[in-house]
């Protein structure tokens, strides 16, 4: 369905894209759902729900990613932006991070 990622996807579209990719990865590796669920420590129902609808808890998604050695791909998610200048680089880590939002 989605051969490449467009620049903007809705959360629902991203869920479906990840589910399709994961199912293809599982089948390419030759795993049955039951075997993979047992190996990853997730329920069969959770795995089936993920592959059919894209719905899964973060914990279970990380467990499945770990089973395929893909957990490091999550490390860049929500990382702070890279500094654009030397001044920004020097200032990183010195800014006070607010404890709560104001808006």
N, C-alpha and C positions, 0 to 999 in steps of 0.2 A: 504494500500500500504506500508506504513512505520510503522511497529509495534514497533520498537525501533530506537533510533537515533544512527546511526553510528558515529564514531568519527569525520568524515569529511563529511559535506554536502555542496553542492554548494548553492549559494543564491537562485537559481531557485528551487532546491529541498526543501530548507527550506520554501520558500513561499508556495509550495504545501502541505508540511507537516502541517504547521500552519493552512492553509485553511481547510484541512481535519479534523484536530482536532477541529477547531472552529465550523465547520458545525455539527460535532458529538455532541459537547457540546450544541449547539443551539437546535438540535433535541431532545436530552436527556432532556433538560429543557422544551420542548414542545412548543417552540416559532415558530410562522410563521415568515418568513422574514419581512413581513410588520410590524408586531407588534414589533419585535426587532429593526428594523430600526427607527421606531418612538420613542421607548423608549431610544435608544442610541443617537438619534439626528444625524443620518447619513442617507444619501439617500438610497433608495431601490437599485438604480443602483450600488452604492458603495459596499453595502453588497453583492449583487449578484456577482459582479466582484471579490470580495475577495474570496467568496466561490468557484467560478468556476476556477479562475486563480491564486489566491494568491496575486493579486495586490491590494494594499490599501495604503492610506496615513498614516503616523505615527499618526496624530491627530485622524483619524477615528479608527485606531486600538486601540488606548488608550481609546477612548470612548466605543468601544465594550467591551474591557477588564473590564472597570469600571462597565459596566452594569451587568457583571457576578461576580463582586467582585474580579477580578483577577489582578487589577492594581498594587498591591504591588509586583507581580512577576517581574515587570519591574525595580524595584528599584536597583537590583544588576547588571543590565546591565551597562557596561562600568565603573564599580567601580574600584578604584585603587587596585592593587594586595595587598594581606596581607603581612605584614612584616615577613621575614624569620628569623630575629634575633632581639635581643634587641637593637642593634645599629641602625638597620634600623627603628625600631619602634620609637626610640628617634629622629631620623632624619626626620621622616615624618612631613610634613607641613612646614619644614624649607627650603626645596629645592625651588629654584626659578623656576617657571614654565615659559618656553619660550612663548613669545607672538605670534610667528609664526614659521613654520617649516623651516628647512635649506636645505632639500634635494628636 
